[in-house]
């Protein structure tokens, strides 16, 4: 490998600047002030995508020392036209700076050091969790981790842009949300960032098994590049006997995730006329339909992370977000991580893809056939006047899908990530994530600029700003005009000439008057959390929907839907009542997704006996009084016989232990019980969880043993789970 340049940053640490075949793709943001300097590369910039953007030598220095411009030879020094033969090697030459002490580590049993990782290829991923480009490289990182499971260690260096993102608990939630299984260090003071001279999110730094930096890359589309380099590095160091394939002993945050009826719900849509509520149950990869009282009516999707059309039981989504109704029977869904728009026929119970290819692509064409045009993280959808407007977060644009013409086209935003007013396709947007309309214009939650924007519904109109002043101007300040500060808003709705805004990273709901540009707090406190009543607390609410006198809120990190009375400001948590077991339905042809617990073998007497199930609910919790407990039993051979109608039960408020009679025959056998237990907090009764577990009990039947086969399960408290 050829390095493009070596320089020292302002901290005196050597900085490697690029791989010989480095392509700089769209970086999320440059760290700095809200006014971008001339040497800033913005996300979605034309030169950035084509590889012609330059890379600065270090933070604070403007000299361009390397470029990925087309036509430049990999062995040519940029700038002077000279050529130099360089022996290709995948070994670095400069020691990687060690991690500072005192930082919080996640997905790890404690702090890691580069010294402890000698013999491993180490890939540092500098990211911040609100950045869509950082999210886009997660699938590539997972592919690399799977391919080089024994040789590669990815370490996420979370250098937060927003104040809220610097909180360790919030980072933990994002690790759970995106199912990350590599160590993450909270670099909220930018110590590691500064040591390595990072300038953009995401930036990746590759360190060889001897602890030396080989090079870095900023932007998306990383798999092919790093696959080639890591393969070469592993081969080179394997020949030297310096690869350590000992697995790391990690403590994953996902092991503590408690299942709940909803998991990180992103958006909600109320249809009060038909007494329905549609919920994007994002991390269960499905759409939940309930009545307004919380009774579950339908579940759309089988829960698997894939793009598949079909009926409600077989169709699949991947972390869906925005929802919009075209009529009583047609629901459109922003299937965000499938990069597609889906249509749900509520009458025929069918799901079909109507836009997108399933591939995430920065699209340059202004329009095209909907099913052959790749999309880029659609985050919200809004039906108006026969068209579906799409908040294309990854594209920093608004697009519009025409169901009649089966086309999709750009509507607003140049594609550059910038807060810039102007004509619709010349102004700039910043990861738009929420849409609303008053019939004359679109209102846009422009999340990365912490802004609320407008786009005229007249295609010859303007893109303008109500509140928000720049990519790095954020906070929690009510007021008027340019003095207003929000923090990464994701949702917006319009009612009676006012906007209700999900000020997501402030965990509040704000009211903004678009005419006067005045912002006032409406719901939420000075901290995130959960609390019902007139002084409600929220945790990163992502979506809003309006009823006649109610505001429905997707309280994402609390895993619930909240309902606020617009007149009294009283907030309640909607309790989902799942009498038909739809929320725990498992696909017939899929691997079991719940816990599996194997009990120790027992010795049972032949003849008549019984099976007893003992379940212990954790202290401070109780069985859900609305949702039924269910158990189903199977035996693996003739060692046990029982009446399934008597054994398999659905019970509201069960009293444990539960028993049923059985006949035992000599030999070895195994009994399996599939259990679904809903339980809730004793004090906060609206906060409920699901324990879905398969308990297996092996046993030997002899002439001398106990008469009862006992299956016991203690549900851990959510903090311990």
C-alpha positions in Angstrom: 0.0 0.0 0.0 1.2 3.5 -0.8 0.5 6.4 1.6 -0.3 9.7 0.1 1.4 11.8 2.7 2.5 12.1 6.3 2.1 15.3 8.4 1.9 16.3 12.0 -1.3 17.6 13.5 -1.4 20.5 16.0 -1.1 18.0 18.8 2.3 16.8 17.5 1.0 13.4 16.6 2.0 11.9 13.2 -1.0 11.6 10.9 -1.3 9.3 7.9 -3.4 10.9 5.2 -4.7 8.3 2.7 -4.6 4.9 1.1 -3.0 5.0 -2.4 -6.4 4.2 -3.9 -8.4 6.3 -1.5 -11.7 7.6 -2.6 -13.3 10.3 -0.4 -17.0 9.7 -0.4 -19.7 11.9 1.3 -18.7 12.6 4.8 -21.5 13.6 7.2 -20.2 16.9 8.6 -16.9 18.6 9.2 -16.3 19.4 12.9 -16.1 23.1 13.5 -18.3 26.2 13.5 -21.7 26.5 11.8 -20.1 28.5 9.0 -18.1 26.1 6.9 -14.7 27.1 5.7 -13.6 26.9 2.2 -11.7 23.6 2.7 -14.8 21.8 4.0 -16.1 18.8 2.1 -19.9 18.6 2.6 -22.0 15.5 2.5 -23.4 14.8 -1.0 -21.0 17.3 -2.7 -20.5 16.4 -6.3 -16.7 16.4 -6.1 -16.8 14.3 -2.9 -18.8 11.6 -4.6 -16.6 11.5 -7.7 -13.4 11.3 -5.6 -12.0 14.7 -6.7 -12.2 16.4 -3.3 -8.9 17.1 -1.5 -8.0 16.0 2.0 -6.4 18.5 4.3 -3.1 17.7 6.0 -4.5 18.0 9.5 -7.1 19.8 11.6 -6.5 23.5 11.4 -4.3 23.3 8.4 -5.5 24.0 4.9 -2.8 22.5 2.7 -4.2 19.8 0.4 -1.8 17.0 0.4 -3.7 14.2 -1.3 -6.6 13.6 -3.6 -8.5 10.8 -5.1 -9.1 12.6 -8.4 -9.9 10.4 -11.4 -7.0 9.8 -13.6 -4.4 10.3 -10.9 -2.0 7.3 -10.8 -1.6 5.5 -7.5 2.2 5.9 -7.6 2.1 9.6 -8.4 2.7 12.2 -5.8 -0.1 14.7 -5.8 0.8 18.2 -6.9 4.2 17.8 -8.6 3.6 15.2 -11.3 6.6 13.1 -10.2 6.5 9.3 -10.0 8.1 7.2 -7.4 8.3 3.4 -7.1 7.1 2.3 -3.7 7.2 -1.3 -2.5 3.7 -2.3 -1.6 3.3 -3.3 2.1 0.3 -3.5 4.4 2.4 -2.6 7.4 2.2 0.8 9.0 5.2 2.8 10.1 3.9 5.2 12.8 2.7 4.1 16.2 -1.0 4.5 16.8 -1.8 6.8 19.7 -3.0 4.9 22.8 -6.6 5.5 24.1 -6.7 8.0 26.9 -7.6 6.8 30.4 -10.9 7.5 32.0 -13.2 7.1 29.0 -16.4 5.1 29.2 -16.4 1.9 27.2 -19.4 0.0 25.9 -19.7 -3.6 24.5 -16.7 -4.3 26.6 -16.0 -5.6 30.1 -13.7 -2.6 30.7 -11.3 -0.2 28.9 -9.3 -1.6 26.0 -5.8 -0.6 25.0 -4.0 -1.0 21.7 -1.3 -2.8 23.5 -3.8 -5.4 24.5 -4.8 -5.8 20.8 -1.4 -6.6 19.4 -1.8 -9.3 16.8 -5.2 -8.0 15.7 -6.0 -5.8 12.8 -7.8 -2.8 14.4 -10.2 -0.6 12.5 -11.2 2.6 14.4 -14.6 4.0 13.3 -15.0 7.7 14.3 -18.8 8.3 14.3 -21.6 10.2 15.9 -25.0 8.6 16.1 -27.2 11.2 14.5 -25.2 11.2 11.3 -26.9 9.2 8.5 -23.6 8.6 6.8 -22.3 6.9 9.9 -25.3 4.7 9.9 -24.8 3.8 6.2 -21.4 2.2 6.9 -22.7 -0.1 9.7 -23.7 -2.9 7.2 -20.2 -2.7 5.7 -18.5 -2.9 9.1 -20.7 -5.9 10.0 -19.7 -7.7 6.8 -16.0 -7.0 7.5 -16.4 -8.3 11.1 -18.0 -11.4 9.9 -15.4 -12.1 7.2 -12.4 -11.4 9.4 -14.0 -12.6 12.7 -10.7 -14.0 14.1 -8.3 -11.3 12.9 -10.2 -7.9 12.9 -11.3 -5.8 15.9 -13.6 -2.8 15.0 -13.6 -0.1 17.7 -16.3 2.6 17.5 -14.9 5.9 18.6 -18.0 7.9 19.4 -17.1 11.6 19.1 -20.4 13.3 19.6 -21.6 16.2 17.5 -24.7 17.0 19.6 -24.5 17.4 23.4 -27.2 14.8 23.8 -25.1 12.3 21.8 -22.3 12.5 24.3 -24.2 10.8 27.0 -23.1 7.2 27.6 -26.6 5.9 28.2 -27.8 7.4 24.9 -24.9 5.8 23.1 -25.8 2.5 24.7 -29.4 2.9 23.3 -28.0 3.5 19.8 -25.7 0.4 20.2 -28.8 -1.6 21.0 -30.8 0.1 18.2 -28.3 -0.7 15.5 -27.2 -4.1 17.0 -23.6 -3.2 17.2 -21.3 -6.0 18.5 -18.0 -4.3 18.7 -16.4 -2.2 21.5 -17.4 1.5 21.5 -15.6 4.2 23.5 -17.3 7.5 24.4 -14.9 10.2 23.1 -17.2 13.1 24.0 -14.3 15.4 24.7 -12.7 14.7 21.3 -9.5 13.4 22.9 -9.1 10.4 20.5 -10.5 12.4 17.6 -7.8 15.0 18.1 -5.0 12.5 18.6 -5.7 10.9 15.2 -6.5 14.2 13.5 -10.0 13.2 12.3 -12.0 15.9 10.5 -15.3 14.3 9.4 -17.9 11.7 10.4 -17.4 8.9 9.5 -13.6 8.6 9.5 -11.9 5.1 9.6 -8.3 4.5 10.7 -6.7 1.2 10.0 -4.0 -0.1 12.5 -1.8 -3.1 11.7 -1.2 -6.0 14.2 2.0 -4.4 15.4 0.1 -1.3 16.5 1.1 1.0 13.6 -1.3 3.2 11.6 -1.5 2.3 7.9 -4.0 5.0 6.8 -7.5 6.4 7.0 -10.6 7.0 4.9 -13.5 9.4 5.3 -17.0 8.7 4.0 -19.2 5.8 2.9 -18.9 2.8 0.6 -16.0 1.3 2.6 -16.4 -2.5 2.1 -14.5 -3.2 -1.1 -11.7 -0.8 -0.1 -11.1 -2.2 3.4 -11.7 -5.8 2.3 -8.8 -5.6 -0.1 -6.5 -3.9 2.4 -7.4 -6.1 5.4 -6.9 -9.2 3.3 -3.5 -8.0 2.3 -2.6 -7.1 5.9 -3.7 -10.4 7.3 -1.7 -12.3 4.7 1.4 -10.3 5.3 1.4 -10.6 9.1 0.3 -14.2 8.9 3.5 -15.0 7.0 5.4 -13.3 9.8 3.5 -15.3 12.5 2.2 -12.1 14.1 -1.6 -12.6 13.8 -3.4 -13.4 17.0 -6.7 -15.2 16.4 -7.7 -15.5 20.1 -11.3 -14.2 20.4 -11.9 -11.1 22.4 -13.9 -11.5 25.6 -16.6 -8.9 25.1 -19.7 -8.0 27.2 -22.3 -7.0 24.7 -24.9 -4.4 25.6 -27.4 -6.4 23.6 -27.3 -9.1 26.2 -29.1 -6.7 28.6 -31.8 -5.7 26.2 -35.3 -6.5 27.5 -37.9 -7.2 25.0 -41.1 -5.1 25.0 -44.2 -4.9 23.0 -42.6 -2.1 20.9 -38.8 -1.7 20.4 -37.6 1.8 19.5 -40.8 2.9 17.7 -39.8 5.6 15.3 -43.1 7.1 14.0 -46.8 6.9 14.7 -49.9 7.7 12.7 -53.4 8.3 14.1 -56.5 7.7 12.1 -59.2 8.8 14.5 -61.9 8.7 11.9 -61.5 4.9 11.6 -60.3 4.5 15.2 -56.9 3.1 14.2 -53.3 3.7 15.2 -50.4 2.7 13.0 -47.0 2.3 14.7 -43.7 1.9 13.1 -42.3 -0.7 15.5 -38.9 0.0 14.0 -36.6 -2.5 15.7 -39.1 -5.3 15.5 -39.1 -4.6 11.8 -42.9 -4.4 11.5 -46.0 -2.2 11.6 -48.4 -2.6 14.5 -52.0 -1.6 14.0 -54.1 -1.0 17.1 -57.3 0.7 18.0 -57.1 4.0 19.9 -57.4 2.1 23.2 -54.4 0.0 22.4 -56.0 -3.3 21.4 -53.8 -4.9 18.8 -55.7 -5.5 15.6 -52.9 -6.5 13.1 -49.2 -6.9 12.9 -47.8 -6.2 9.4 -44.5 -8.0 8.8 -42.7 -11.2 10.1 -40.0 -9.3 12.0 -37.1 -10.4 9.8 -34.7 -7.8 8.4 -35.2 -8.2 4.7 -37.1 -6.7 1.8 -39.9 -9.1 0.9 -43.4 -8.5 -0.3 -46.3 -10.7 0.6 -49.2 -10.9 3.1 -49.1 -9.5 6.6 -47.5 -12.7 8.0 -44.8 -13.1 5.4 -43.8 -9.6 4.3 -40.7 -8.1 5.8 -39.4 -4.6 6.6 -36.0 -3.3 7.9 -36.4 -0.6 10.6 -39.3 1.2 9.0 -40.0 4.8 10.0 -42.5 7.2 8.3 -46.2 6.3 7.7 -48.9 8.0 5.7 -52.4 7.1 4.6 -53.6 7.8 1.0 -57.1 6.5 1.7 -58.8 4.2 4.2 -57.2 1.1 2.6 -53.8 2.3 1.5 -50.8 2.9 3.8 -47.4 4.0 2.6 -44.3 3.2 4.7 -40.8 4.6 4.6 -38.9 1.4 4.9 -35.7 3.2 5.9 -33.0 0.5 6.0 -34.4 -1.3 3.0 -34.2 2.0 1.2 -37.6 1.5 -0.2 -41.2 2.8 -0.2 -43.7 0.1 0.6 -47.5 0.1 0.0 -49.7 -1.7 2.5 -53.2 -2.7 1.2 -55.2 -2.8 4.4 -58.1 -4.5 2.7 -56.3 -7.4 0.9 -53.6 -7.6 3.7 -50.8 -7.4 1.1 -47.5 -5.5 1.1 -45.7 -4.5 -2.0 -42.6 -2.4 -2.8 -43.5 0.6 -5.0 -40.2 2.5 -5.0 -36.5 1.7 -4.5 -34.3 -1.3 -5.3 -33.3 -2.3 -1.8 -29.9 -0.8 -2.3 -28.6 2.4 -0.6 -27.2 4.7 -3.3 -26.5 8.4 -3.5 -28.8 9.0 -6.5 -27.7 11.6 -9.1 -30.5 11.2 -11.5 -33.3 13.8 -10.9 -36.1 11.3 -11.6 -36.8 7.8 -12.9 -39.0 4.7 -12.8 -39.8 4.2 -9.1 -38.9 0.5 -8.9 -35.5 0.9 -10.7 -34.4 4.1 -8.9 -32.3 3.4 -5.8 -33.2 5.4 -2.7 -31.2 6.7 0.2 -32.6 6.2 3.7 -36.2 7.5 3.3 -37.2 8.6 6.8 -40.7 10.0 6.4 -43.5 10.0 3.9 -46.5 12.3 3.5 -49.4 11.8 1.1 -50.8 15.0 -0.5 -52.9 15.5 -3.6 -52.2 12.2 -5.2 -48.4 12.2 -4.5 -46.2 10.8 -1.7 -43.5 13.2 -0.6 -40.4 11.5 0.8 -37.9 12.9 3.3 -34.8 11.3 1.8 -32.5 11.7 4.8 -29.4 10.1 3.3 -29.8 12.2 0.2 -30.4 15.5 2.1 -33.4 16.1 -0.2 -37.2 15.8 -0.5 -38.4 13.5 -3.3 -41.9 12.8 -4.5 -43.4 9.5 -5.6 -46.2 9.4 -8.1 -48.4 6.3 -7.7 -50.2 6.9 -11.0 -47.1 7.3 -13.1 -45.0 4.9 -11.0 -42.1 7.4 -11.0 -40.0 9.1 -8.3 -38.3 12.4 -8.6 -36.3 15.0 -6.7 -38.5 17.8 -5.3 -36.4 20.0 -3.0 -32.7 20.2 -2.0 -29.5 20.3 -4.0 -28.1 17.2 -2.3 -25.4 19.3 -0.5 -25.7 19.1 3.3 -26.1 22.8 4.1 -28.7 25.1 5.5 -29.3 27.2 2.5 -32.6 28.9 1.4 -33.4 29.4 -2.3 -35.3 27.8 -5.1 -36.5 24.4 -4.3 -33.7 22.4 -6.0 -31.0 24.9 -5.3 -31.4 25.3 -1.5 -29.8 22.9 0.9 -31.2 20.4 3.4 -29.6 18.5 6.2 -30.9 15.0 6.7 -34.6 15.8 6.6 -36.5 13.4 8.8 -40.1 14.6 9.3 -42.8 16.1 7.1 -46.1 17.9 7.5 -48.3 20.2 5.4 -51.0 22.9 5.7 -52.1 22.3 2.1 -49.9 25.1 0.7 -46.4 24.1 1.8 -44.4 21.4 3.3 -42.9 21.7 6.8 -39.7 19.8 7.2 -37.9 18.7 10.4 -34.3 19.3 9.1 -32.6 17.3 11.8 -28.8 17.8 11.3 -29.2 21.6 11.1 -31.6 21.5 14.1 -34.0 23.5 11.9 -37.6 23.6 10.8 -37.8 24.4 7.1 -40.6 25.1 4.5 -40.9 24.0 0.9 -43.6 25.4 -1.3 -46.0 22.9 -2.9 -45.7 25.0 -6.0 -42.8 23.3 -7.9 -41.5 26.7 -8.9 -41.4 27.8 -5.2 -38.8 28.3 -2.5 -37.1 26.4 0.2 -36.9 28.5 3.3 -36.1 28.4 7.1 -38.5 29.1 10.0 -36.0 28.4 12.8 -32.4 27.2 12.8 -29.2 28.8 11.7 -26.6 26.2 10.9 -25.2 22.7 11.2 -23.5 23.4 14.5 -26.0 25.8 16.0 -28.1 23.7 18.4 -29.4 23.8 22.0 -32.6 24.2 23.9 -33.6 27.8 23.7 -37.1 29.1 23.3 -37.7 32.6 21.7 -38.1 34.0 18.3 -36.4 33.8 15.0 -32.7 33.2 14.9 -32.4 33.0 18.7 -34.3 29.7 18.8 -32.3 26.6 19.3 -33.5 23.0 18.8 -31.5 19.8 18.9 -31.9 17.3 16.1 -35.7 17.4 15.6 -37.2 14.3 13.9 -40.9 14.9 13.8 -43.3 17.8 12.9 -47.2 18.1 12.6 -49.4 21.1 11.7 -52.6 22.1 13.5 -54.5 25.5 13.7 -51.6 27.5 12.2 -49.1 26.0 14.6 -46.4 23.4 14.3 -45.8 20.7 17.0 -42.2 19.6 16.8 -40.5 16.5 18.3 -37.4 18.2 19.5 -35.8 14.8 19.7 -32.4 15.3 21.4 -33.9 17.7 23.9 -36.6 15.0 24.7 -39.3 17.7 24.4 -42.3 18.7 22.3 -42.1 22.3 21.2 -44.8 24.6 19.5 -43.6 26.8 16.8 -45.6 29.6 15.1 -44.4 29.6 11.5 -45.8 33.1 11.0 -43.9 34.8 13.9 -41.1 32.2 14.1 -41.7 31.9 17.8 -40.9 28.7 19.6 -42.2 27.7 23.1 -41.9 24.6 25.1 -45.0 22.4 25.3 -44.2 19.1 26.8 -41.1 17.5 28.5 -38.7 18.5 31.3 -35.1 19.4 31.7 -34.0 15.8 31.5 -34.9 12.7 29.5 -36.9 9.9 31.2 -40.4 8.5 31.5 -43.2 10.1 33.5 -46.9 10.4 32.8 -49.1 13.2 34.0 -49.0 17.0 33.5 -45.2 17.1 33.9 -44.3 14.3 31.5 -40.8 13.2 30.6 -39.8 11.7 27.2 -36.7 10.0 25.9 -35.7 11.0 22.3 -39.3 11.1 20.8 -39.1 10.6 17.1 -42.5 10.9 15.6 -45.8 12.8 16.1 -49.4 12.5 14.9 -52.5 14.5 15.6 -56.0 13.6 16.6 -58.9 15.9 17.3 -57.6 17.0 20.7 -54.7 14.6 21.2 -51.1 14.4 20.2 -49.7 10.9 19.7 -46.0 10.6 20.3 -43.6 7.8 19.4 -41.4 7.9 22.5 -38.6 6.1 20.9 -36.1 5.3 23.6 -38.9 4.5 26.1 -40.3 1.9 23.6 -43.9 3.2 23.9 -46.5 5.4 22.4 -47.6 8.4 24.5 -50.9 10.3 24.2 -51.0 13.9 25.2 -54.2 15.9 25.7 -53.7 19.2 23.8 -56.0 21.1 26.2 -54.8 19.9 29.6 -51.2 18.8 28.6 -51.9 15.6 30.5 -49.8 12.7 29.1 -50.6 8.9 29.3 -48.7 5.9 28.0 -50.7 3.7 25.6 -50.8 0.1 26.9 -51.0 -2.4 24.0 -53.4 -5.2 24.7 -52.5 -8.3 22.7 -55.3 -10.8 23.2 -54.4 -12.8 20.1 -50.7 -13.0 20.7 -49.9 -11.1 17.4 -46.9 -9.3 18.9 -45.2 -12.5 19.8 -46.0 -14.4 16.6 -43.1 -16.3 15.2 -42.6 -17.0 11.5 -43.1 -20.7 10.9 -40.0 -21.0 8.7 -37.7 -18.8 10.8 -35.3 -19.5 13.6 -36.7 -19.0 17.0 -36.0 -15.4 18.2 -36.6 -15.6 21.9 -34.5 -16.9 24.7 -33.6 -20.6 25.0 -32.9 -22.0 28.5 -31.8 -25.6 29.1 -32.5 -27.0 32.5 -30.6 -29.7 34.3 -31.8 -33.3 33.8 -34.2 -34.7 36.2 -35.2 -38.3 37.2 -38.9 -39.1 37.0 -40.9 -42.1 38.0 -42.7 -44.1 35.4 -46.4 -43.9 35.4 -48.8 -41.1 36.2 -47.3 -37.8 37.3 -47.4 -34.2 36.5 -45.6 -31.2 35.0 -45.2 -28.1 37.1 -44.2 -24.7 35.7 -42.8 -22.2 38.2 -42.2 -18.6 37.0 -40.9 -15.9 39.2 -41.6 -12.3 38.3 -38.8 -9.9 39.4 -39.3 -7.8 42.5 -41.0 -4.5 41.7 -42.9 -6.0 38.7 -46.2 -7.8 38.2 -47.9 -9.9 35.6 -49.7 -7.7 33.0 -53.3 -7.7 33.8 -54.4 -7.1 30.2 -52.2 -9.3 28.1 -52.5 -13.1 28.4 -49.7 -15.4 29.5 -49.3 -18.3 27.1 -47.6 -21.7 27.2 -47.3 -24.5 24.6 -45.6 -27.8 25.2 -43.9 -30.4 23.0 -42.2 -33.7 23.9 -39.5 -35.2 21.8 -40.5 -38.9 22.0 -42.9 -41.3 23.8 -41.3 -40.7 27.2 -44.1 -38.3 28.0 -47.7 -38.1 27.0 -50.2 -35.4 28.0 -53.4 -33.8 26.7 -52.3 -30.7 24.7 -55.7 -29.1 25.2 -55.1 -29.2 28.9 -51.4 -28.3 28.9 -51.4 -25.5 26.3 -53.0 -22.4 27.8 -53.6 -18.7 27.4 -54.4 -17.1 30.8 -54.9 -13.6 31.9 -53.2 -12.9 35.3 -51.9 -16.4 35.8 -51.1 -17.6 39.3 -47.9 -19.6 39.4 -47.1 -22.5 39.7 -49.2 -24.0 36.9 -49.5 -27.8 36.5 -51.0 -30.4 34.2 -51.1 -34.2 34.4 -48.7 -36.4 32.3 -47.9 -40.1 31.8 -44.2 -41.0 31.8 -42.6 -44.1 30.2 -39.2 -45.4 30.9 -36.3 -44.0 28.9 -34.8 -40.6 28.2 -36.9 -37.7 26.9 -37.1 -34.0 26.8 -40.0 -31.6 27.3 -40.0 -28.1 25.7 -42.3 -25.3 26.8 -42.7 -22.1 24.7 -43.7 -19.3 27.1 -44.8 -15.7 26.6 -45.0 -13.7 29.8 -46.1 -10.0 29.8 -45.0 -8.1 33.0 -45.1 -4.5 34.0 -43.5 -2.1 36.5 -45.5 -2.1 39.8 -45.5 1.7 40.0 -45.3 2.7 36.3 -47.9 0.2 35.2 -47.7 1.5 31.6 -44.1 0.4 31.2 -44.4 -3.3 30.2 -42.0 -6.0 29.0 -42.2 -9.3 27.3 -40.3 -12.4 28.3 -40.5 -14.8 25.4 -38.6 -18.0 26.3 -38.2 -21.6 25.2 -37.5 -23.8 28.3 -36.2 -27.3 27.7 -36.2 -29.9 30.4 -34.4 -33.2 29.8 -35.3 -36.1 32.0 -34.8 -39.8 32.6 -37.8 -42.0 33.4 -37.0 -45.0 35.8 -38.9 -47.0 38.3 -37.7 -44.8 41.1 -37.8 -41.0 40.8 -39.9 -38.0 41.5 -43.5 -37.8 40.3 -43.4 -34.2 39.1 -41.2 -32.8 36.3 -40.5 -29.2 37.4 -39.7 -26.4 35.0 -38.5 -23.2 36.7 -37.7 -19.8 35.2 -36.8 -16.6 37.1 -37.3 -13.5 35.0 -34.3 -11.1 35.6 -35.1 -7.5 36.3 -34.8 -5.3 33.3 -31.6 -3.8 34.7 -30.0 -7.3 35.0 -31.5 -8.9 31.9 
